[in-house]
């Protein structure tokens, strides 16, 4: 069985509302899979998600979920 993967719902994601435009989920991703190029920009996945769900719990807007 495959590990769950984190997916960002870009309809809900609003990093401009996060403190200084920095996505909290990106900061909390201990595997450094989520990236954000510039403050205020939406995060994206770079590499293979480990399915730990740290980013899910870190996002105050519930814009990230595991599938």
C-alpha positions as a Markdown table, in Angstrom:
| # | Residue | x | y | z |
|---|---|---|---|---|
| 1 | Unk | 0.0 | 0.0 | 0.0 |
| 2 | Unk | 1.3 | 3.5 | -0.9 |
| 3 | Unk | 2.0 | 6.1 | 1.7 |
| 4 | Unk | -0.4 | 9.0 | 1.9 |
| 5 | Unk | 0.7 | 12.1 | 0.0 |
| 6 | Unk | 0.1 | 15.7 | 1.0 |
| 7 | Unk | -1.9 | 17.8 | -1.5 |
| 8 | Unk | -2.3 | 21.6 | -1.4 |
| 9 | Unk | -5.8 | 22.9 | -2.2 |
| 10 | Unk | -4.9 | 26.1 | -4.0 |
| 11 | Unk | -8.5 | 27.3 | -3.8 |
| 12 | Unk | -8.1 | 27.5 | 0.0 |
| 13 | Unk | -4.4 | 28.2 | 0.3 |
| 14 | Unk | -3.7 | 31.9 | 1.0 |
| 15 | Unk | 0.0 | 32.4 | 2.1 |
| 16 | Unk | -0.4 | 36.2 | 1.9 |
| 17 | Unk | -2.5 | 35.8 | 5.1 |
| 18 | Unk | 0.3 | 33.9 | 6.9 |
| 19 | Unk | 2.7 | 35.8 | 9.0 |
| 20 | Unk | 5.0 | 37.8 | 6.7 |
| 21 | Unk | 3.7 | 35.7 | 3.7 |
| 22 | Unk | 5.6 | 32.7 | 4.9 |
| 23 | Unk | 3.7 | 29.5 | 4.6 |
| 24 | Unk | 3.7 | 27.8 | 8.0 |
| 25 | Unk | 3.4 | 24.3 | 6.4 |
| 26 | Unk | 6.6 | 24.9 | 4.5 |
| 27 | Unk | 8.4 | 25.9 | 7.8 |
| 28 | Unk | 7.1 | 22.8 | 9.5 |
| 29 | Unk | 7.9 | 20.3 | 6.8 |
| 30 | Unk | 10.8 | 18.4 | 8.4 |
| 31 | Unk | 11.6 | 16.5 | 5.2 |
| 32 | Unk | 11.8 | 19.8 | 3.2 |
| 33 | Unk | 9.4 | 18.6 | 0.5 |
| 34 | Unk | 7.2 | 21.7 | 0.5 |
| 35 | Unk | 8.9 | 24.7 | -0.9 |
| 36 | Unk | 7.9 | 28.4 | -1.3 |
| 37 | Unk | 9.9 | 30.5 | -3.7 |
| 38 | Unk | 8.9 | 33.9 | -2.3 |
| 39 | Unk | 6.8 | 35.1 | 0.6 |
| 40 | Unk | 3.2 | 35.4 | -0.3 |
| 41 | Unk | 3.4 | 32.7 | -3.1 |
| 42 | Unk | 1.7 | 29.4 | -2.7 |
| 43 | Unk | 3.8 | 26.4 | -1.6 |
| 44 | Unk | 4.5 | 23.5 | -4.0 |
| 45 | Unk | 5.8 | 20.0 | -3.5 |
| 46 | Unk | 9.4 | 19.3 | -4.5 |
| 47 | Unk | 10.3 | 15.7 | -4.0 |
| 48 | Unk | 8.5 | 12.7 | -2.5 |
| 49 | Unk | 6.1 | 13.4 | 0.4 |
| 50 | Unk | 6.8 | 11.1 | 3.4 |
| 51 | Unk | 3.2 | 11.3 | 4.6 |
| 52 | Unk | 4.0 | 12.5 | 8.1 |
| 53 | Unk | 1.2 | 15.1 | 8.1 |
| 54 | Unk | 3.2 | 17.8 | 9.8 |
| 55 | Unk | 2.3 | 20.2 | 7.1 |
| 56 | Unk | -1.4 | 19.3 | 7.4 |
| 57 | Unk | -1.5 | 20.3 | 11.1 |
| 58 | Unk | 0.6 | 23.4 | 10.6 |
| 59 | Unk | -1.6 | 25.0 | 7.9 |
| 60 | Unk | -4.1 | 27.3 | 9.7 |
| 61 | Unk | -6.4 | 27.4 | 6.7 |
| 62 | Unk | -6.7 | 23.6 | 6.3 |
| 63 | Unk | -5.5 | 23.9 | 2.7 |
| 64 | Unk | -3.3 | 20.8 | 2.9 |
| 65 | Unk | -4.6 | 17.2 | 3.3 |
| 66 | Unk | -3.3 | 13.7 | 2.9 |
| 67 | Unk | -4.7 | 11.5 | 0.1 |
